[in-house]
Each structure stands twice: as C-alpha cells, then as structure tokens.
Amino acid sequence: DALRLLAERADAAGRRSGVPLEEHRRFTPHLTLARSRAGAELRPFTEALAGFEGQGWEAGELTLVRSELPHSGVPGERPRYAVVRAWALGR
C-alpha cells in the first residue's frame, strides 16, 4: 500500500537524520476525528462509523505536525499543534 510505504520511508529518513524515536509502532493509516477523556462512552460513535468507506484522494503535501497534549488538568485546555516541516509531494 502506497501510504504504508510512504510512512516507512519517512520513518527511515527520520532515523538517518538522527530524529529520536522513543516509541516505535507499526504505522496504521488513520484520521483523528476527536479525542475524549477516559471513561467516555464512545461505542455509539464507533458503531455509527463502522461501515464508513471514504473515497480515494491524492495528497499534494506531507506535513509533520508535533502535538503537545495538555497535562495540567485545567478544564477546557486543548492540545497544541505545531507544523514542524512540510514537503511537497509530486509524481
């Protein structure tokens, strides 16, 4: 699968560049729609999306985004996202 190959190549490039990879997991293509607190009942949402199959699309750019999840426990505090770098994709 082309997306998995792209992820493997990006991982290898990061390793060659000296990017520390503390936690390495096999890439699973995904789209994060929401985050929830522990104990939230998500079953109705996952069941509603169980049969979803999206259409194919072509990406024009690969963007590396750093996410910093809140640790303070302050109600309403949101994750912070910062673009580390972006690369144009082409044929």
MMTF fields as JSON, N, C-alpha, C and O atoms, coordinates in Angstrom:
{
  "mmtfVersion": "1.0.0",
  "mmtfProducer": "UNKNOWN",
  "numBonds": 363,
  "numAtoms": 364,
  "numGroups": 91,
  "numChains": 1,
  "numModels": 1,
  "chainsPerModel": [1],
  "groupsPerChain": [91],
  "chainIdList": ["A"],
  "bondAtomList": [4, 2, 8, 6, 12, 10, 16, 14, 20, 18, 24, 22, 28, 26, 32, 30, 36, 34, 40, 38, 44, 42, 48, 46, 52, 50, 56, 54, 60, 58, 64, 62, 68, 66, 72, 70, 76, 74, 80, 78, 84, 82, 88, 86, 92, 90, 96, 94, 100, 98, 104, 102, 108, 106, 112, 110, 116, 114, 120, 118, 124, 122, 128, 126, 132, 130, 136, 134, 140, 138, 144, 142, 148, 146, 152, 150, 156, 154, 160, 158, 164, 162, 168, 166, 172, 170, 176, 174, 180, 178, 184, 182, 188, 186, 192, 190, 196, 194, 200, 198, 204, 202, 208, 206, 212, 210, 216, 214, 220, 218, 224, 222, 228, 226, 232, 230, 236, 234, 240, 238, 244, 242, 248, 246, 252, 250, 256, 254, 260, 258, 264, 262, 268, 266, 272, 270, 276, 274, 280, 278, 284, 282, 288, 286, 292, 290, 296, 294, 300, 298, 304, 302, 308, 306, 312, 310, 316, 314, 320, 318, 324, 322, 328, 326, 332, 330, 336, 334, 340, 338, 344, 342, 348, 346, 352, 350, 356, 354, 360, 358],
  "bondOrderList": [1, 1, 1, 1, 1, 1, 1, 1, 1, 1, 1, 1, 1, 1, 1, 1, 1, 1, 1, 1, 1, 1, 1, 1, 1, 1, 1, 1, 1, 1, 1, 1, 1, 1, 1, 1, 1, 1, 1, 1, 1, 1, 1, 1, 1, 1, 1, 1, 1, 1, 1, 1, 1, 1, 1, 1, 1, 1, 1, 1, 1, 1, 1, 1, 1, 1, 1, 1, 1, 1, 1, 1, 1, 1, 1, 1, 1, 1, 1, 1, 1, 1, 1, 1, 1, 1, 1, 1, 1, 1],
  "groupList": [{"groupName": "ASP", "atomNameList": ["N", "CA", "C", "O"], "elementList": ["N", "C", "C", "O"], "formalChargeList": [0, 0, 0, 0], "bondAtomList": [1, 0, 2, 1, 3, 2], "bondOrderList": [1, 1, 2], "singleLetterCode": "D", "chemCompType": "L-PEPTIDE LINKING"}, {"groupName": "ALA", "atomNameList": ["N", "CA", "C", "O"], "elementList": ["N", "C", "C", "O"], "formalChargeList": [0, 0, 0, 0], "bondAtomList": [1, 0, 2, 1, 3, 2], "bondOrderList": [1, 1, 2], "singleLetterCode": "A", "chemCompType": "L-PEPTIDE LINKING"}, {"groupName": "LEU", "atomNameList": ["N", "CA", "C", "O"], "elementList": ["N", "C", "C", "O"], "formalChargeList": [0, 0, 0, 0], "bondAtomList": [1, 0, 2, 1, 3, 2], "bondOrderList": [1, 1, 2], "singleLetterCode": "L", "chemCompType": "L-PEPTIDE LINKING"}, {"groupName": "ARG", "atomNameList": ["N", "CA", "C", "O"], "elementList": ["N", "C", "C", "O"], "formalChargeList": [0, 0, 0, 0], "bondAtomList": [1, 0, 2, 1, 3, 2], "bondOrderList": [1, 1, 2], "singleLetterCode": "R", "chemCompType": "L-PEPTIDE LINKING"}, {"groupName": "GLU", "atomNameList": ["N", "CA", "C", "O"], "elementList": ["N", "C", "C", "O"], "formalChargeList": [0, 0, 0, 0], "bondAtomList": [1, 0, 2, 1, 3, 2], "bondOrderList": [1, 1, 2], "singleLetterCode": "E", "chemCompType": "L-PEPTIDE LINKING"}, {"groupName": "GLY", "atomNameList": ["N", "CA", "C", "O"], "elementList": ["N", "C", "C", "O"], "formalChargeList": [0, 0, 0, 0], "bondAtomList": [1, 0, 2, 1, 3, 2], "bondOrderList": [1, 1, 2], "singleLetterCode": "G", "chemCompType": "PEPTIDE LINKING"}, {"groupName": "SER", "atomNameList": ["N", "CA", "C", "O"], "elementList": ["N", "C", "C", "O"], "formalChargeList": [0, 0, 0, 0], "bondAtomList": [1, 0, 2, 1, 3, 2], "bondOrderList": [1, 1, 2], "singleLetterCode": "S", "chemCompType": "L-PEPTIDE LINKING"}, {"groupName": "VAL", "atomNameList": ["N", "CA", "C", "O"], "elementList": ["N", "C", "C", "O"], "formalChargeList": [0, 0, 0, 0], "bondAtomList": [1, 0, 2, 1, 3, 2], "bondOrderList": [1, 1, 2], "singleLetterCode": "V", "chemCompType": "L-PEPTIDE LINKING"}, {"groupName": "PRO", "atomNameList": ["N", "CA", "C", "O"], "elementList": ["N", "C", "C", "O"], "formalChargeList": [0, 0, 0, 0], "bondAtomList": [1, 0, 2, 1, 3, 2], "bondOrderList": [1, 1, 2], "singleLetterCode": "P", "chemCompType": "L-PEPTIDE LINKING"}, {"groupName": "HIS", "atomNameList": ["N", "CA", "C", "O"], "elementList": ["N", "C", "C", "O"], "formalChargeList": [0, 0, 0, 0], "bondAtomList": [1, 0, 2, 1, 3, 2], "bondOrderList": [1, 1, 2], "singleLetterCode": "H", "chemCompType": "L-PEPTIDE LINKING"}, {"groupName": "PHE", "atomNameList": ["N", "CA", "C", "O"], "elementList": ["N", "C", "C", "O"], "formalChargeList": [0, 0, 0, 0], "bondAtomList": [1, 0, 2, 1, 3, 2], "bondOrderList": [1, 1, 2], "singleLetterCode": "F", "chemCompType": "L-PEPTIDE LINKING"}, {"groupName": "THR", "atomNameList": ["N", "CA", "C", "O"], "elementList": ["N", "C", "C", "O"], "formalChargeList": [0, 0, 0, 0], "bondAtomList": [1, 0, 2, 1, 3, 2], "bondOrderList": [1, 1, 2], "singleLetterCode": "T", "chemCompType": "L-PEPTIDE LINKING"}, {"groupName": "GLN", "atomNameList": ["N", "CA", "C", "O"], "elementList": ["N", "C", "C", "O"], "formalChargeList": [0, 0, 0, 0], "bondAtomList": [1, 0, 2, 1, 3, 2], "bondOrderList": [1, 1, 2], "singleLetterCode": "Q", "chemCompType": "L-PEPTIDE LINKING"}, {"groupName": "TRP", "atomNameList": ["N", "CA", "C", "O"], "elementList": ["N", "C", "C", "O"], "formalChargeList": [0, 0, 0, 0], "bondAtomList": [1, 0, 2, 1, 3, 2], "bondOrderList": [1, 1, 2], "singleLetterCode": "W", "chemCompType": "L-PEPTIDE LINKING"}, {"groupName": "TYR", "atomNameList": ["N", "CA", "C", "O"], "elementList": ["N", "C", "C", "O"], "formalChargeList": [0, 0, 0, 0], "bondAtomList": [1, 0, 2, 1, 3, 2], "bondOrderList": [1, 1, 2], "singleLetterCode": "Y", "chemCompType": "L-PEPTIDE LINKING"}],
  "groupTypeList": [0, 1, 2, 3, 2, 2, 1, 4, 3, 1, 0, 1, 1, 5, 3, 3, 6, 5, 7, 8, 2, 4, 4, 9, 3, 3, 10, 11, 8, 9, 2, 11, 2, 1, 3, 6, 3, 1, 5, 1, 4, 2, 3, 8, 10, 11, 4, 1, 2, 1, 5, 10, 4, 5, 12, 5, 13, 4, 1, 5, 4, 2, 11, 2, 7, 3, 6, 4, 2, 8, 9, 6, 5, 7, 8, 5, 4, 3, 8, 3, 14, 1, 7, 7, 3, 1, 13, 1, 2, 5, 3],
  "groupIdList": [1, 2, 3, 4, 5, 6, 7, 8, 9, 10, 11, 12, 13, 14, 15, 16, 17, 18, 19, 20, 21, 22, 23, 24, 25, 26, 27, 28, 29, 30, 31, 32, 33, 34, 35, 36, 37, 38, 39, 40, 41, 42, 43, 44, 45, 46, 47, 48, 49, 50, 51, 52, 53, 54, 55, 56, 57, 58, 59, 60, 61, 62, 63, 64, 65, 66, 67, 68, 69, 70, 71, 72, 73, 74, 75, 76, 77, 78, 79, 80, 81, 82, 83, 84, 85, 86, 87, 88, 89, 90, 91],
  "secStructList": [7, 2, 2, 2, 2, 2, 2, 2, 2, 2, 2, 2, 2, 2, 2, 2, 6, 6, 7, 7, 7, 1, 1, 7, 7, 7, 7, 7, 7, 7, 7, 7, 7, 7, 7, 7, 7, 6, 6, 7, 7, 7, 2, 2, 2, 2, 2, 2, 2, 6, 6, 7, 7, 7, 7, 7, 7, 7, 7, 1, 3, 3, 3, 3, 3, 3, 3, 3, 7, 7, 7, 1, 7, 7, 6, 6, 7, 7, 7, 3, 3, 3, 3, 3, 3, 3, 3, 3, 7, 7, 7],
  "xCoordList": [0.851, 0.0, 0.89, 1.861, 0.566, 1.416, 1.579, 2.66, 0.529, 0.615, 1.539, 2.292, 1.481, 2.365, 3.827, 4.714, 4.073, 5.43, 5.946, 7.104, 5.081, 5.468, 5.829, 6.819, 5.039, 5.315, 6.641, 7.411, 6.918, 8.174, 9.369, 10.397, 9.231, 10.324, 10.534, 11.672, 9.451, 9.574, 10.241, 11.067, 9.886, 10.493, 11.994, 12.803, 12.357, 13.77, 14.548, 15.68, 13.942, 14.611, 14.822, 15.86, 13.85, 13.991, 15.121, 15.908, 15.2, 16.277, 17.642, 18.563, 17.774, 19.048, 19.42, 20.6, 18.41, 18.648, 18.908, 19.193, 18.812, 19.072, 17.87, 18.024, 16.672, 15.463, 15.266, 15.187, 15.185, 14.991, 13.585, 12.596, 13.511, 12.222, 12.086, 12.399, 11.608, 11.492, 10.506, 10.718, 9.438, 8.378, 8.117, 7.698, 8.358, 8.166, 7.032, 7.074, 6.038, 4.91, 4.703, 5.036, 4.16, 3.84, 2.8, 1.831, 2.999, 2.11, 0.728, 0.597, -0.287, -1.673, -2.303, -2.477, -2.649, -3.265, -4.522, -5.338, -4.679, -5.846, -6.086, -5.232, -7.24, -7.606, -8.197, -9.191, -7.605, -8.123, -9.29, -9.113, -10.475, -11.67, -11.922, -12.449, -11.545, -11.784, -10.945, -10.464, -10.78, -10.146, -11.165, -11.997, -11.094, -12.047, -11.325, -10.196, -11.979, -11.445, -11.666, -12.552, -10.866, -11.015, -12.422, -12.962, -12.993, -14.313, -15.465, -16.619, -15.188, -16.261, -16.825, -16.076, -18.127, -18.783, -18.736, -19.473, -17.866, -17.658, -18.314, -18.334, -18.842, -19.396, -20.425, -20.359, -21.369, -22.336, -21.665, -22.125, -20.591, -19.9, -19.13, -19.163, -18.444, -17.687, -18.623, -18.305, -19.769, -20.741, -21.312, -21.519, -21.565, -22.106, -21.12, -21.53, -19.827, -18.803, -18.257, -17.398, -18.735, -18.16, -18.164, -17.204, -19.191, -19.272, -18.753, -18.871, -18.182, -17.725, -16.541, -15.576, -16.626, -15.504, -15.357, -16.237, -14.263, -14.031, -13.598, -13.32, -13.548, -13.098, -11.595, -11.012, -10.986, -9.563, -9.3, -10.152, -8.143, -7.757, -6.246, -5.541, -5.762, -4.323, -3.82, -4.327, -2.831, -2.251, -1.197, -0.417, -1.172, -0.177, 0.975, 1.977, 0.823, 1.843, 1.858, 0.818, 3.045, 3.22, 3.638, 4.632, 2.885, 3.168, 3.446, 2.636, 4.591, 4.942, 4.457, 4.88, 3.561, 2.949, 3.294, 3.151, 3.747, 4.017, 2.776, 2.252, 2.302, 1.161, 1.622, 2.344, 1.198, 1.506, 0.187, -0.581, -0.071, -1.318, -1.218, -0.162, -2.304, -2.259, -2.075, -2.606, -1.317, -1.08, -1.514, -1.433, -1.975, -2.272, -3.575, -3.743, -4.504, -5.8, -6.756, -7.844, -6.374, -7.235, -8.398, -8.166, -9.642, -10.794, -10.753, -10.477, -11.026, -11.056, -9.714, -9.65, -8.639, -7.322, -7.25, -7.648, -6.75, -6.733, -5.301, -4.338, -5.186, -3.853, -3.315, -4.078, -2.003, -1.358, -0.677, -0.036, -0.821, -0.243, 0.686, 0.363, 1.835, 2.795, 3.35, 3.78, 3.335, 3.917, 5.431, 6.029, 6.04, 7.493, 8.105, 9.067, 7.532, 8.021, 6.999, 6.217, 7.011, 6.116, 6.92, 7.867, 6.526, 7.181, 6.134, 5.092, 6.414, 5.523, 5.654, 6.751, 4.546, 4.539, 4.195, 3.361, 4.816, 4.53, 4.909, 5.533, 4.531, 4.838, 6.048, 6.47],
  "yCoordList": [-1.182, 0.0, 1.236, 1.307, 2.196, 3.372, 4.211, 4.744, 4.332, 5.139, 4.497, 5.192, 3.185, 2.476, 2.62, 2.828, 2.511, 2.677, 4.089, 4.266, 5.091, 6.465, 6.608, 7.259, 6.01, 6.08, 5.412, 5.932, 4.263, 3.559, 4.381, 4.436, 5.017, 5.845, 7.086, 7.497, 7.681, 8.843, 8.445, 9.188, 7.281, 6.771, 6.552, 6.937, 5.932, 5.67, 6.977, 7.092, 7.956, 9.248, 9.93, 10.55, 9.816, 10.386, 9.742, 10.426, 8.428, 7.708, 8.14, 8.386, 8.234, 8.648, 10.069, 10.407, 10.896, 12.291, 12.463, 13.569, 11.369, 11.441, 11.793, 12.119, 11.732, 12.018, 10.89, 9.724, 11.224, 10.164, 9.576, 10.309, 8.281, 7.594, 6.755, 5.564, 7.396, 6.697, 5.546, 4.491, 5.756, 4.759, 4.441, 5.315, 3.212, 2.839, 1.83, 0.763, 2.179, 1.282, 1.163, 2.073, 0.054, -0.122, 0.922, 1.146, 1.551, 2.603, 2.049, 1.023, 2.722, 2.402, 3.664, 4.649, 3.649, 4.842, 5.21, 4.342, 6.485, 6.9, 8.395, 9.138, 8.807, 10.209, 10.414, 9.776, 11.29, 11.557, 12.528, 13.671, 12.071, 12.909, 13.641, 14.754, 13.015, 13.622, 12.903, 11.793, 13.545, 12.925, 12.987, 13.893, 12.019, 12.025, 11.758, 11.268, 12.081, 11.797, 10.319, 9.679, 9.799, 8.404, 8.2, 9.06, 7.068, 6.734, 7.216, 6.909, 7.96, 8.433, 7.256, 6.382, 7.231, 6.154, 6.506, 7.374, 5.825, 6.117, 5.103, 5.303, 4.031, 2.96, 3.459, 3.034, 4.335, 4.788, 5.456, 5.316, 6.173, 6.855, 5.869, 5.967, 4.927, 3.948, 3.044, 2.656, 2.704, 1.881, 2.641, 2.059, 3.927, 4.735, 4.85, 4.973, 4.809, 4.944, 3.606, 3.582, 2.501, 1.184, 0.844, 0.247, 1.197, 0.845, 1.913, 1.776, 2.97, 4.076, 3.664, 3.078, 3.974, 3.792, 5.084, 5.453, 5.756, 7.019, 6.803, 5.681, 7.885, 7.837, 8.063, 8.669, 7.575, 7.811, 9.287, 9.977, 9.766, 11.144, 11.207, 10.311, 12.256, 12.415, 13.586, 14.703, 13.316, 14.361, 15.128, 14.534, 16.422, 17.251, 17.635, 18.189, 17.328, 17.735, 16.768, 16.26, 16.527, 15.755, 16.751, 17.46, 16.806, 17.757, 17.011, 16.196, 17.29, 16.713, 17.68, 18.835, 17.19, 18.035, 17.487, 16.292, 18.366, 17.981, 18.318, 19.428, 17.361, 17.631, 17.575, 16.664, 18.553, 18.614, 18.54, 19.502, 17.386, 17.199, 17.853, 17.807, 18.461, 19.137, 18.153, 17.043, 18.58, 17.752, 18.457, 17.88, 19.704, 20.497, 20.107, 20.332, 19.52, 19.192, 20.369, 20.258, 21.493, 22.668, 22.394, 22.061, 22.526, 22.273, 23.155, 24.352, 22.561, 23.299, 23.485, 24.011, 23.064, 23.203, 22.261, 21.1, 22.76, 21.987, 21.613, 22.248, 20.572, 20.23, 21.378, 22.154, 21.467, 22.455, 21.712, 20.682, 22.241, 21.623, 22.62, 23.803, 22.141, 22.999, 22.254, 21.106, 22.912, 22.32, 22.347, 23.408, 21.178, 21.067, 21.34, 22.096, 20.712, 20.889, 20.315, 19.433, 20.82, 20.32, 20.057, 20.779, 19.015, 18.639, 18.498, 17.876, 19.076, 18.921, 17.498, 16.94, 16.928, 15.597, 15.756, 16.586, 14.987, 15.06, 13.775, 12.891, 13.696, 12.483, 12.712, 11.812],
  "zCoordList": [0.0, 0.0, 0.0, 0.754, -0.832, -1.036, 0.228, 0.479, 1.017, 2.234, 3.262, 3.944, 3.371, 4.302, 3.852, 4.681, 2.557, 2.026, 2.311, 2.687, 2.129, 2.433, 3.906, 4.24, 4.787, 6.23, 6.561, 7.369, 5.947, 6.207, 5.735, 6.409, 4.58, 4.059, 4.923, 5.152, 5.399, 6.282, 7.594, 8.123, 8.117, 9.348, 9.146, 9.99, 8.025, 7.735, 7.572, 8.042, 6.907, 6.732, 8.08, 8.31, 8.958, 10.295, 11.066, 11.72, 10.989, 11.681, 11.15, 11.929, 9.813, 9.21, 9.615, 9.709, 9.852, 10.231, 11.714, 12.173, 12.475, 13.9, 14.752, 15.929, 14.18, 14.959, 15.962, 15.572, 17.263, 18.264, 18.161, 18.143, 18.097, 18.026, 19.279, 19.28, 20.37, 21.648, 21.574, 22.171, 20.842, 20.781, 19.321, 18.562, 18.919, 17.522, 17.424, 18.036, 16.658, 16.419, 14.92, 14.161, 14.51, 13.097, 12.696, 13.421, 11.558, 11.089, 10.779, 10.111, 11.259, 10.939, 10.361, 11.078, 9.068, 8.484, 9.267, 9.575, 9.588, 10.362, 10.219, 9.735, 10.642, 10.723, 12.105, 12.453, 12.894, 14.234, 14.108, 13.685, 14.476, 14.413, 15.719, 15.725, 16.824, 18.136, 19.176, 18.95, 20.308, 21.47, 22.595, 22.644, 23.494, 24.605, 25.911, 25.933, 26.958, 28.289, 28.6, 28.033, 29.49, 29.909, 30.463, 31.158, 30.147, 30.666, 29.8, 30.099, 28.734, 27.86, 27.075, 26.64, 26.896, 26.143, 24.66, 24.193, 23.932, 22.517, 21.586, 20.371, 22.134, 21.308, 20.286, 19.133, 20.643, 19.631, 18.432, 17.299, 18.682, 17.592, 16.718, 15.491, 17.341, 16.559, 15.77, 14.645, 16.343, 15.617, 14.424, 13.359, 14.596, 13.501, 12.34, 11.186, 12.641, 11.602, 11.11, 10.228, 11.66, 11.36, 9.876, 9.389, 9.159, 7.745, 6.807, 5.59, 7.348, 6.508, 5.648, 6.138, 4.372, 3.451, 2.671, 1.893, 2.877, 2.185, 0.746, 0.323, 0.013, -1.373, -1.429, -0.531, -2.479, -2.679, -2.951, -3.509, -2.565, -2.818, -2.925, -2.459, -3.535, -3.732, -2.892, -2.993, -2.075, -1.226, -2.008, -2.752, -1.846, -2.506, -1.601, -2.053, -0.288, 0.672, 1.852, 2.27, 2.376, 3.606, 4.678, 4.519, 5.764, 6.83, 8.122, 8.563, 8.726, 10.019, 11.094, 11.144, 11.955, 12.981, 14.357, 14.617, 15.226, 16.611, 17.428, 17.334, 18.232, 19.105, 20.549, 20.954, 21.307, 22.732, 23.477, 23.502, 24.086, 24.81, 26.179, 26.809, 26.648, 27.947, 29.091, 29.07, 30.086, 31.268, 32.547, 33.631, 32.429, 33.619, 34.299, 35.497, 33.536, 34.11, 34.147, 34.711, 33.557, 33.524, 32.571, 31.408, 33.033, 32.161, 30.918, 31.001, 29.786, 28.531, 27.857, 26.746, 28.509, 27.879, 26.686, 26.774, 25.595, 24.349, 23.962, 24.392, 23.142, 22.632, 21.778, 21.202, 21.708, 20.851, 19.715, 19.924, 18.522, 17.342, 16.667, 16.554, 16.222, 15.533, 14.327, 14.437, 13.186, 11.983, 12.134, 12.315, 12.059, 12.151, 10.787, 10.658, 9.777, 8.411, 7.441, 7.798, 6.216, 5.178, 3.909, 3.594, 3.191, 1.944, 0.852, 1.058, -0.312, -1.461, -1.994, -2.04, -2.39, -2.992, -4.467, -4.825, -5.296, -6.719, -7.396, -6.809, -8.608, -9.38, -10.237, -10.963]
}
